[in-house]
Amino acid sequence: MSFPDFILKSGNITYLDLSQNILFGQIPNTLPAKLPNLMYLNLSINAFSGPIPPSLGNISRLRSLTSLDLGNNGFKDSIPPQFGDLSGLVDLRLYNNNLVGAIPHQLSRLPKIVHFDLGANYLTDQDFAKFSPMPTLPGLHPQERQHHLPRPVAEHSVRADTEHAAGQAPESDVPQLVHQCVLRPDSAVAREVTKLQDLRMAANNLTGGVPEFLGSMPQLRILELGDNQLGGPIPPVLGQLPMLQRLDIKNSGLVSTLPPELGNLKNLTYLELSLNQLSGGLPPAFAGMHSIKDLGIATNNLTGEIPPVLFTSWPELVSFQVQNNSLTGKIPPELGKARKLQFLYLFTNKLNGSIPTEIGELENLEQLDLSDNSLTGPIPSSLGKLKQLIKLALFFNNLTGTIPPEIGNMTALQSFDVNTNSLQGELPATITALRNLQYLAVFDNHMSGTIPPDLGKGLALQHVSFTNNRFSGELPRHLCDGFALDHLTANYNNFTGTLPPCLKNCTALYRVRLEKNHFTGDISEAFGVHPSLDYLDVSGSKLTGKLSSDWGQCINLTLLHLDGNRISGGIPAAFGSMTSLQSLSLAGNNLTGGVPLDLGHLSLLFNLNLSHNSFSGPIPASLGNNSKLQKIDLSGNMLNGMIPVALGKLDALIFLDLSKNRLSGQIPSELGNLVQLQILLDLSSNFLSGWIPQAAFCKLLSIQILILSNNQMTGKLPDCLWDLENLQFLDLSHNAFSGQIPAAKTSYSCSLTSVHLSNNDFTGVFPSALEGCKKLINLDIGNNRFFGDIPIWIGKGLPSLKILSLKSNNFSGEIPSELSQLSQLQLLDMTNNGLTGLIPRSFGNLTSMKNPKLISSLELLQWSSNHDRINTIWKGKEQNFEIKTFAIEIQLVTGISLSGNSLSQCIPDELMNLKAFNF
């Protein structure tokens, strides 16, 4: 409601408090005329807006007004200078509005003003030289370009932060109170505040360092300067404030060491210096702060060891927080003397050694975080005595041994995190005694055995992670008894059996990772409707059953990976309702039927992997609607028909694999629009025909792997083939391509590591475009009609070559001795050509054949284990070797095959040096 009209009709009101209502609109201009006897007017914490009426400053109407509070509203525009005429005003509060412009210098004429608060507005620079002295403001005068004139909250105190009588606004909503405030020792402020007991100027954008004159305030008990831009050092003179109890200069850009003089502050109970750039060590002199309860120097650059004397000198210590520094050395056993300690944060330092057993003496400890250090040794069993402990964080260390069974005695424990250590053994059965446990993380260790079957029974577990251990057996049946479980990760273990049945009804699930285990059972019995589920990966197990249409109700799911199981049936059309889905992988199952048209509704999908199933029918053109798709893998199915033209609309695509299907027809020229294709384009092992569309492929300038092998393609290769300078792997083998290999431009920069052109009808001389391919490792141009001499430049031009197959062509002339310069060569196949002359004696110097290397050491392209191979004729028989097969068998593969030529029958003795022959 707006300002009540009936109040304006009351006439003789002297005290009007309408604060903390829901009043809105503007203050009536007639208010001073209607209520001329007002002494107190409080309209704070409402929703008034618009400008403040200048009529409120009408001294002829409001002669008796002593207090005016318009704070916490939405007033805008400038402060009316007429307020300077309210000569009886003692208290003026305009904080937390949207006021702009300069502070009117007329306000400095208010002769009785004591409380003056303009904070949390958008006031700008003004000329303070126009301001008059304000003697009634205790300890603070408006000068030194200060834009926020703080108000006292008690006698001899000054406060200039964002807290007001109406409460504290959220930090993100509080505007900057000042643009710049520099306190100088020669200012009136410095001369008149020696009696201050409480100085709070936090969050005011102060600059210019911490003033030395603060050390001349012997009555000061509270000094808060945090969240400013002070910079500079901590003045040692602060150690001369004998009454100081609270010192807070956090997040203020301080750059210095810690002054030992602060150890003189015997009455100090609270020290907060976090989030600065302090360096050096913790001074042992700090032991003189005998009253200290809370010490925070986190997130600085502290080094050195923690002085043990601190903990024998601080009997009242409750909180010790020095995390996010570079402290070294061991954790002092003397910590056990600080018996009142409740919070101990030493995480993210460089501490080493073992965890002191004396920490078990801290019977009041509630939170213990030693994570992200270099601690070694076992977890002390004495920690079991910490009956009040709520949080225990020991992750990111080098702890060894087992988790002690005494852990079950910490009955208040809610969070237990020991991830990323080298812990071994089983999870102790006593962990089931932790009836308040909510967060359990033991991932990335070397733990083994089974999980206690009663874990979670009757609890409200929220986060459980067993990832990357050697656990076996079944997951506990009661993990989600409290239906609060939102994170469950047990991937990369040896779990077996069915998934916990309680998962199906656990609606709080948010993230589930169970991949790389041996789970069995029907997937439809394991999962139900999970409205909060964001991430689910159960790949690499032995789950069976069919996909339920209930998945369509998991509308917040962004990742669903069920690949590598034994799931059968089709993909329900309801999958198209998972509109948040970004990654869908169902590869390596027994799925059948068609690819649903409804998948085209998944507008956020960037990864689609349905490979290695038994899908049939055409590729739906609706996939062209998934404009964010970056990866499509439909390989290893029975898809038929033509490649949809609509796929050419997927301009974000970087990976496309349609290999090992029954696709037919020509490659659509629209694929040339996929200019972002980078990692892979694989259309191999289909029934594709026709020419390579030149206009299309000339645009694929980023492509790294191009595979069109095992099709029925014909015609010449595009002249622009060698313009694809990012191409690393090229396989056009087993087609009916013909003609000569196009020449490359003189500027061609070759990135190729593997080239397969075998089993085509190519003619002409050895491809000259390969001359500059210094990274080329595997070259197979066998079973074509190439002719002419073998170029001598191969020896120097292809220095990385390991495999060279020229078999079944029409090459003639002598074998160039320069081939012996191929120091990496392991396989050379020139079978069935027209070569003459002698076998070069220099072949005896082929380095890799003299000194064998395991095939696993072949420095092939990262995709070689999936795509590369060796086809060769050995001892009259065609041999086909997959590189990954060699790697698994760890066989030595070296050899030279020259049969089916017209070479001299004399084998040079030098070839006896090739001791690596093992094939």
N, C-alpha and C positions, 0 to 999 in steps of 0.2 A: 504494500500500500504506500501511497505518497504521504507527505507531511500532513498530519491530521488537521483539518480545518478548525475543529472545535477548540484546539489548544490556542489558536490565534484569537479566538473569541473570549478567552478566559481573562485576559487583560492584566491581572495583578500577579502573575507568576514571577517568582524570584529564582527558583531552583528548577531546572528542566533537564531531566536525564532520560533520553530516548535511545540510549546505546543498546547494542546487541539485539536489535529488532531486524526486520526485513524491509525497512523503509527504502524507497527508491524515488527517483525523480530529482527535482531541483529544490533547493531551499528557497522558500518564498522571499521575494525582495521586501515584502511588507513586514517581515518578522520583527525588525527593530522598532517599527512604529507601533505594532500591535502589542509587543511585550517589552515596554521601555524600562521595566524594573528588574530585568534579568541580572542576576549576579553570577549564575553558574549555568553554562549551556554545554551539554555533552550529547553529541550526535554520532559518536564513534561506532565503528563496527556495524555499519549498515551498507546500503547499496546506492547512496546518493551519487549523482553524477552532475556533469555540467560544470560551469565555472562557479567559484565561490562568490556570492553576491557582495559587491563592494559596500553595499549598504550596511553590512555587519560591522564595518569600521566607523559607522556614524556616531561620533562621540556625543553629538547633541541628543541622540536617542538612547544610547547604551552607556550612560555615565557610570553605572554601578557594576559593569561586567568585570569580573576578576578572573574567571576561568572559561576558556573556550577550547573545546576538544572536538575536532572534525576528523580525527584519524581513522584509518582503515575504511575508506570509502573509495569512490571512483572520481573524485573531483579532478578537473583538468584545467588547462590554461595557467595563468600566472597567479601568484599570491597578491591579493589586493594591497597596494601600498597604504590604503586608508587604515589598515590594522595598526599602523604606527600612531594613530590618534587615540587609541584606547588606553588612556593614561593610567587607568586603574588595573590593567591586566597583569596578573601574576603568573598565570599558567596558559601557554599557547601551544597546542599540539595539532600539527597538520600532517603527521607521519602516514606512510603507506597510502599514498594517493598517486595520481598521475600528473602532479604539478610540474610545470616546466618554467624555463626562464630564470632570471637572476633573483636572488633573495633581495627583496626591497630594502634599501638601506634605511628607510623610515622605521623599520622594526627596531633598529638600535636606539630609537628615542623612547622606547617603553621604559619608564623610570622605575617600575616596581617588578619587572619580569624576573622570575626565578626559574621556572621550568619552561624550556624552549626546545621543541622537538619538531624538526622538519625532515626527519630521516625517511629513507625509502621512497624518494621521489625522483624526478629527472631534472634536477636543478643544474644550471650551467654556471660558467665562470661569471664573476662580476668584480667590480673594483671595490675591494674592502677598504680602500683609503677613505671612502665616503662614510664609513661606519663610525658611529660615536661609541665611546666606552659604555659598557653595560655592567656597572659595578655590582648590581644585585645578582649576577650570575656567578655562583661560587666556583672559582678556580679556572674558568675558561671564558675567554673573550673572543669575539669574531675577528680574527686577523690571520695573517700568513696564508691567504688564499684558501681558507677552509670553507667548504661548501655545506657542511652539515654541522650545525651548532648543537652539540649534545646537551642532554638534560641530566641533572643529578637524580639519582634514584635514592640517595640517602645523604645525610649531612656529610660534607667533605668527600663526596664521590662524584665521579663523572662517568657517564656511560654514553658511548657513541656507536653501538652496534645495532643489530636488527631486531632486538627484542623490545617489545612494547607492552603496555598494560593489557593490551588485547591478546597477548600470546605471541608466538613466534611464527612468522610466515615461513613456508617451505623455502629452503635455500635457493632452489631453482627459480622461484618466483620473485626473489628480492632483487630489485635493481641495485646498481652500484650507488652507494651513498655519496661518495666523493670522487672527484676526478683526480685531485692531487691534494695532499695535505702534508706539509713539511713543518715539523715542530723544531724550533730553533732555541738554543739556550738563552738567547738575549731577548726572547719574546716575552710579552706580558704573561702568557700562559706559564712559562717556566718560572717567572718570578712569584706568581701568586698561587701555585699549587703545592707548596711544601707541606701543607697539612692534609693532603689527600690520603685517604685510606683505601679507596677503591677506584681504580682507573681502568676502565674497560673501553677500548677503542678497536675492537675486533671488526674485521670485514668492512673496512673503510677505505681501502686503496691507499693507505698511507705509504709514503716513500721517504727516502732520505736517511735510512738507518735508524737503529734504536738510540735515542738521545742519551748522552752521558749524564745530563742533568737529572735523569730519573733516579740516579743514585743518591740524590740530595733530598729524597722524600722519606724521611725516617719513619713516618707513620704508615707508610704504604703496606697494605695487607694483601691486596689483590691487584695484579697487573696482567691485563689481557690485551695483547697486541696482535693476536693471531689472524691469519687469513688477510694479510696485507701484502704490500710489495716493498717492504722496508729495505732489504738487502743489507750488506755489510756484516760486521761481526756482532757477537753478543758482548756488550761492554762488561768488563770485569767489575765495574763499580756497582753492578746490580748485586754483587755479593755484600754490599754495605747496607742492605735494607733489612735490619734485624727483625722487623715485625712481619716480613713477607711470608704469606702462607700459600699463595697460589700464583704461579708464574706460567703464563701461556703465550708463547710466541711461535706457534706452529704455522707452517705453510706461509712463510713470510720472506723467502729468498735469502735467509741468513747464510753467510759464507764465512766460516771461521772454525777454530777448534773450540772445545768446551772449556770455558774458563774455570780453573780449579777453585777460584774465589767463590763460586756458587756453593761450594761446600761449607761456607760460613753461615748459610741460611738455616739455622737450627730449628726455626719454626715452620719451614716449608713443608707442606703436606702434598702439594700437587705441582709437578713439573712436566710441562708438555712442550717439546721442541721438535716434534715430528715434522716430516715433509719439508725439510730444508736441505742445505748442502753442507752440513757440518761434517768435519773430518777429524782425524786424529783419534785418540783413544778415549775410553771412559776414565776420567781422572780418579785415582784412588782417594783424592781429597773429598770427593762427593760423600765419603763415609761420614763426613761431619753433618750431613743433613739427617739428623737423628729422628726427625718427625715425619720423614717422607712416607707417604702411603701410595701415591700413584706416580710412577715415572714412565714417561713416554718419549723416546728419542728415535722412533721408528722412521724408516725411509730416509736415511741420510747416507753419508759415506764414511761411517765410523770404521776404524780398523783396530787391530791389537786384541788383546785378551780381556775378558771380563774380570775386573779385580775381585778376588774372593772376599776382601775386607768389606765390601759393600753389604754383603748379606749378613755378616756378623754385627753390623752397625745399624741396620735398619729393622728394628723389631716390629715396626708398625706396617711394614711393606705389604700392600694388598695387590698391586698391579705393577708388573715389570715388563715393559714392552720396548724391545730394541730390535724388532724384526726389520728385514729389508736393509741390512747394512753389509759390511764386509768384515765382521768380527771373526777372529781366528782363535785357535787354541781350544782347550777343553772346557766343558761346562763345569764350573767350580762345584765341588761337593758341598761347599759351605752354603749352597742354596738351601739345603735342608734346615738351616737355622732360621730362615724367614717363615716362621710357622703360621703367620696370618696370610700368607700369599694365596691369592685366589686366581690370578691370571698371570700366566708365564708364557710370553711370546718371544721365542728366539728364532723363528723361522726365517729362511732365506738369508743366511749368513754363510760363513765358511768354517763353522765349528767342526772339530774332529774329536776323535776319541770315543769312549763309550758313554752311555747315559748313566749318570751317577745313581747308585742305588739310594742315595740320601734323598732323592726327590720323593721317594715313598713316605718320607716323614712329613710332607706338606699336607696335613690332613684336611685343610680347608680349601685345597686347590680345586678349582672348578673347570679351568680350561688350561690345557698344556699343549703347546704347539711348538715342536722342535723340527718341523719339516724343512726340506730343501736345504740340508747341510751335508756334511760328509761324515756323519756319525757311523761308528762301526760297533761290532760286538752284538750281544743279545739284548732283547728287551728285558729289563730287570723285573724279576718276579715281585720286587717290593712295590711296584706300581699298583699291585692288587690292594694295597692298603688305602688307596685314594678313594674313599667311600663317597666323597662329594663330587668327584670328577664327572663332568658332563661331556667334555670334548677331549679326545686324545688324538693328536695328529703327529705321526712320525714318518710320513711319506717322503719320498725323494731323498733317501739316505742310502747307506751301505750296510744296513743291519743284517745280521745273520742269526742262525739258530732257529728256534721254534717260538711260537707265540705261547707264553707261559699260561698254564691252566689257571693261575691266580687272577687272570683277567676277569674271571667270572665273579670276583668279589667286588668289583667296581659297580655296585648296583645302581648308581645314578647315571651311568654312562649312556649317552644318547648317540654319540658319534665316535666311531672307531675307524681310523684311517691309517693303514700301514702300507699303502701301495708303493710300488717301485722301490723295492729293497731286494735282498737276497735271502728272504726267510724260507725255511724249509719245513717239512713235516706237515702234520694235519692241523686243521682248525680244531682247537680243543673243544670237547663236548661241553665244558663249563660255560662256553659263550652263550648257551641257551638260558643261563641264569640272569642275563642282562635284560631285565623286564622292561626297561625304558629305551632300549636300543632302537634307533631310527635309521642310522646311516652306518653301513658296513662296507669298507673297501679294502680288499686284500689283493687287488689285481697287480700284475707284473711282478710276481715273485717266483719262487721255485717250489711252491707248496704242492702237496700231493694227498692221496688218500680220499676218503669220502667226506662229505659235509654232514655234520650232525643232523640226523633226520628230523629232530624237533625244532630246528632253527626256525624262528618266525611264529611258532605256535603261540597264539594268544597275544602276539605283539602287533604293533602298527608300523612295521618296517616301511620306509619310504625309498631308500636307496641301497641296493645290494650289488656289489661287483666282485666277481671271482675271476675276471678275465686274465688270460695269458698265464696260467699255472699248469699243473699236471693233475688236477682233480679228476676223480673218476666216480663211478656210481651214479646215482640219481640225484637230481635237484630235490631239496626238501619239499615235501608236499604242502607245507604250511607257510610258504614264503609270503603270501599275500592274505593271510588270515584277517588282518585289520583293514583290508581293501584300501590301504593307503599307498601301496607300492606304486611308484612312478618310474623308477629306474631299475632295470634288471639287466646286468651284463655278465655273461658267463662264457663268452666266446673264447676260442683257442684253448680248449681243455679236452678231456677225454670222457665227458659225461655221456651216460647211456640212459636207456629207458625212456619212458614217456615224460612229457612235460607236466609240471604240476597242474592238476585239474583246476586249482583255484584261479589260475591265470584267466580262464575264460570269463569269469565274472568280475575281474579286477578292472573296473572302469577308470581308475586313476592312472593306468599305465601311460607313460609318455615316451620312454625310450627303452627298447628291448633289443639286446644284441646277444644272440646265442649261436652264431655261426661257428663252423669248424668244430663240431662235436659229432656224436653218434646217436642223436636222439631218434627215437622210433615213435610209431603211433600215428593216429589220424590227425592231420593238421586241423580239421574242422572241430575236433574234440578239444583242442588245445587253446584255440582263440575264438572270441565271440565278437561282440560289438564294443569297441573301445573309442569313445568319442574324443578322448584327449591324446590318443596315440599319435606320435610324430615320426617315430623311427622304429622299424622292425626288420631285423636281419636274422633269419634262421637258416641261412644257406649252408651247404656242405654237410648235411646230416642224412638221415634215412627216413624222413617223414613220408607218409603215404596219404591216401585219401584224395578228395577233390576240393577244389577251391569253392568256398561258400559265397553266395551273393551278399552275405552280411558284411563283407569287406567294404562294400559300397557305402556303408554307414560310418566308416572311419574317415570322416570328412576332413580331419586335420592331418592325416598321414602324409608325410613328405617323402619317405623312403620305404619301399617294400621290396626286400630281397629274399626270395625263397629258392634261389637257384641251387642246383646240385642235390636235389632230393629225389623222391620217387612219386611225386604228385601226378595224378592222372586226370582225365577229363578235360574240359575246355575252360577257357577264361570266361567267367560270367560277364554279361553285358553291364552289370552293376559296377564293374571296375571303372567305368566311365564317370561314375559319380564321385570318385575320390579326387575332387577338383584341386586339392592342395598337393597332389602327388608330383614329385619332381624326379624321382628315380624309381623305375620298376624293372626288376630283374627276376625272371622266371626260368632262366636258362638251365639246361641239363636236367630236365624232368621228363615225364612221359605224357606231356600235354598233347592234346589232339584238337581237331576241329579248326575253324578259321580264326584268323586274327580279328577280334571284334572291331567293328566300325566305331563303337563307342569310345575307343581309346583316343579318338580324335578330339574328344571333349576335354582332354587333360591339357589345358592351356599352359600350365607351368612345367610340364614334363621336359626334362633336358637329357634324360638317359633312359633308353628303352632297350632291354636285352631279353629277347625271347629265343635265343639261339639253342641249337641242339635239343629240339623237341621233335614232335611229329606233326607240326602244324601244316595244314594243306590249304588249298584255295589261293586266291590272289592276295597280293599285298593291298590292304585297303587304301584307297586314295585319300581317305579322311585323315591319314597321318600327316598329310601336307598342311593340316590346320594347326599342328603343334609347333608354333613358330619359334619356341625356345629350345627345341630339340638340338642337342649337340652331338649325341651319340645314338646310332641305331645299329643294333646287331640282331639280324634275323637269320644268321647263317645256320647251316646244318638242319634244315627242315625239309618239307616237301612242297614248298610254295611254288605255285605255277603262274602262268600268265605273263604279262609284260611288266616291266618296271614302271610304276605309275609316274606319269609326267608331273603329278602334283608334288612329288618329292623335291622337285626343283625349287619349290617355294621356301624350303627350309634353309634360309640364308645364314643361320647360326651353326649349321652342322659342321663338325670337324672330324667325324668318324662315321663311316658307312660301310657295313659288312653284310652283303646279301649272298655270300658264297655258299656253295654246297646246297643248292636248291634245284628247282626244275624250271627256272625262269627262261623265257624265250623272247624272240624278237630282237630288235635293235636297242642299243643303248640310247635313251632319249637325250636329245641335245640339251634339254632343260637342265640336266645335271651340271651343265657348265655354269649355271647360276650359283652353284654351291662354292663360291669363291673362298669361303672360310675353311673348306676341307683341308685338313692339315695332317692328321695322324694316319688315316687309312681310308682308301677306297678299294674294296675287295668285292669283285663281281665274279670271281672264279668258280669253276665247277658248276656251270649252268649250261643252258643250250642257247646262249646268246649268239646272234649272227650279225652279219653286216660289218660295215667299216666303223672304226673309231671316229665319232663325230668331231672333226677337227676344230670347228668353231667353239665347241663346248670345252674340250680338254685344254685348249690354249689358255683358258681363264684360270685353270687350277694351279696357280703359281705357288701356292703354299703347300701342296701335297707332298708328303714324305714317303708314303708307301702306296704303290699302285699295282694291283694284281688283277689281271684279266685272264689268267691261265685257264686251260681246260674248258674252252668254249668252242664255238664254230665260227669264230670271227675271221673276216677276210680283208683283203685290200692292203693298201700301203699304210705305213705309220704316218701320223701327222708330221708335217715339216717342223712344227713348233715343239716337238717332243723334248728337245734339249733346252727349251726356254724354261722348263720346270726345274729351276736350279736348286730347289730345296729337296728334290727327289733323292731318296736314299736307297729305296728298295723298289726294283722294277721287275715284274714277272709277267711276261706275255707268252709264255711257253704253251705248247700243246694247243695251237690254233691253226689257222690256215693263212696267216699273214704272208704277204709276198712283197717282192720288190726289194730295193736297196734300203739300208738303214740311212735315214737323213743325216746330212752333215750338220755339224754344230757351228754356231757363230764363233768367230775368233775370240769373242769376249766371254765365252761360256765358262762358268765357274762350276765345276762338277762336284757334287756332294755324294755321289753314288757309292754304296758299299756292297751292293749285291745286284747283279743283273742276270735275268733268266730269259733267253730268247729261243731256247731249244724247241725242237719239234714244230717247226713252221716251214715256210717255203721261201725264206729270205735268200737273196742272191747278192752278188757284189763282193767286194774285197772286205777284209777285216774292218769293222766299224771304226773310222778315224775319230769319231766324236769321243771315244773313250780314252784318247791319248792323255788327257789331263786329269784323269780320275785317280788321283793319288791315294784316295781312301778306299778304293775298290778292293774287296776281299774275296768275293765269290763271283766268277764270271763263267756262265754256261751258255754257249751259242751252238751247242751240238745239234745234229740232225737237221741241218739246213742245206743250202747249196752255195755257201760261201766259197770263194776260190781265191787264187793268187797266193803270194808268199805270206808267211807269218811275219808281221812287222818286227823289226829289231827293236823298235822303241818300247815294246812291252816291258823289256828288262828294266828300263829306267823310268818309264812313264807310269807304271803300275806297281810302285814299291811295296804296297800293302797286300798284294795278291797272295792268297793262301790256296785257292782252288781255281784251276783253269781247265775248262773242258771245251775242246774244239772238235770232239769226235764226230764222225759220220758227216763230213763236209767234203769239199773238193780242194782243200789247201794243197799246194804243191811246193816244190823247192826244198831247200835244206832247212833243218831245224836251226834257228839262230842260236848261236852260243850265248848271246846276251841274256837268254832266259835264265841262265845260271845266276844272274844278279838278283833274282827274286828270292831274297833271303828268307821270306816268310812262307814260301811255297811248300805245301804239304801234299797236294794232289795235282797231278798233271795227266790229262787224258787227251791224246791226239789220235786215238784209234780210228781206223777206216778213213784215211785220207789218201792223198797221193804224194806223200813226203818221200824224199830220196836222200841219198848221202849217208853220212855217218851220224851216229848218236854223239853229240858233243861230249868230249872228255870233261869239259868244265862242269857238267852236271854233277860230278863227284863233289863239287863244292857247294851244293844246295844246302844251306845252313840248317833249315828246319828238318831236312831229311837225315842230316847227320846227327842232329840233337833233337830227339822227338819231344813233342809237346802234347799234352792231353787235349783232346778235342774240346773239352770244357773250357780251355783257355783261349779258344778262338775269340778274338775281339770283334765279334760280329755285331751288327745292329741289335738294339735291344729287342727287336721283334723277331730276331733270327730263330729263337727257340720255337716260335709258332709258325714261321713261314719259310725258313730256308731249308735247303736240302742239297744232296749231292747225287746226281745221276751219272753213272759211269759204267763203262764196259771193262770187266776184269776177267781175264782168262776166258774170253769168248762169251761171257754171260753179262746181261744187263743187270746192274745192281742199282738200287734206289735206297739211299740212306737219309733218314731224317736226322738233322743235327741234334735234336733233343734226345734221340735214341742213343747217339754216340755219347752224349753227356751223361746219360743215366748209366750206360755200361762202362763208362770211363775207358774206352778203347783208344789205342794209338792208331791213328789213321794217316798213313803216309804211303805214297807210291807213285809210280810212273807207268802209264800204259801207252805203248806205241805200236801195238799190233795192227795188222791190216794196212800196212804201208809198204814201201819199196826200199826200206832202209837196209844198210849193210848189216849182215847177220852178226857182225863182230860187236860184242858188248864190251865197252871200255872197262879196263881193270879199275879205273877210278870210281866206277859205280859201286864197287865193293865198300867204299867209304860210307855209303848211305846205310848206316846200321839201323836206322829207324824203320826200315821197311817192315811192316807188320800186316800187310794186306796183299 
